[in-house]
Amino acid sequence: MPLRPPHTVRALTASAVLFVVLGVSGCAAGSPSTASENDAGPVDGSAYPLTVDNCGTEVTFEEAPERVLAIKSTSIEMMLALGLEDRLIGTAFSDGPLAEGWAAAADGIPVVSEKVPGQEATLALEPDLVYAGWESNVTADGAGDREILATLGVNTYVSPSACQEPDYQPNPLGFDDVFADVEEMGSIFDVPEQATALVHDMQDRLDAVTPDDRGLSALWFSSGSDTPFVGAGIGAPQMMMDAAGLTNIAGDVDETWSSLSWEAVVDANPDVIVLIDSAWGSTEKKIGVLESNPATAALPAVQNGRYLVLPFPTAEAGVRNVEAVELLVSQLEDIDLS
């Protein structure tokens, strides 16, 4: 695979070119924690102008963004985890409730839309940055085409771990990619110490996890009924299952998420089933789908209720991935195969 450019940052100053992103490697994430404001150094603008290659789109920041519209939970919670709630003028398309400890920080921040706001609604907010969890959030069908928004003075930024182009998509995604996303946001907002503190906290928590060692296989059931949409072999689900000691039954599928037939699920006969809980696809609904299908109802994992439940906001690449690993391992301790 070619070297991945999204985490290359070029900070252009009057005298030199500064390379600003720390490459941090590791294996984990964690439950919510916000870097202390005391960790942040002075914001003197010395890093600007700062140009980043974001999913193939070059974005230049003349200064740290001050008016940010965050779309998707991964973006919203990244801002909160870095202590940047004062920069948020609105949030949209949240995947679920905020993690405990962040709700108070988000109090008073307007929820612009339950879905992706259109370009007109986006521009009415007068943001200087639209920070999106998915590339599709900043298209003509979403908050606005990236090039058009740029001509109107609005920068856009997509979580690099969600990039889809082959030269930019992490393949496979690892915790080092998630950590690099945090560091890049620290550079963009000129809070590198806060970003580094957050990465250290996530790494420490990941290091404290003891993976299940029973060699259990798992289905990551994200959504769907007639055909399940599952976590495949190169994205966040695979990364988190690896860290928890689980073998993904769809691990040989070269996608982040993928459709998988129920016949394939039955043939694989997973030891446990990871259920992604959301408002549109609750745990109860997913269990109902599994129990109403005669083929899956006969699976030992279904008959014995061997379910692991994760809230949707932890299931995509972001600052809650370590929390997801901790939840998986904790619930695995209660799984008795006998």
KALINUR-V225516 format. One record per helix or strand. SS is the DSSP state (@ for helix, = for strand). FROM is the first residue (numbers start at 0). LEN is the number of residues. If there is no record, write none. Layout:
ss->{SS/SS}
from->{FROM/FROM}
len->{LEN/LEN}
//
This chain:
ss->{@/=/=/@/=/=/=/@/@/=/@/=/@/=/@/@/=/@/@/@/=/=/@/=/=/@/=/@/@/@/=/@/@}
from->{4/8/16/36/49/56/67/72/84/87/102/110/118/128/134/145/154/159/174/191/216/227/235/246/256/261/271/282/293/299/306/311/320}
len->{3/4/3/3/5/5/4/9/3/5/4/3/6/4/4/6/4/3/14/16/7/4/9/2/4/7/6/10/4/4/5/3/12}
//
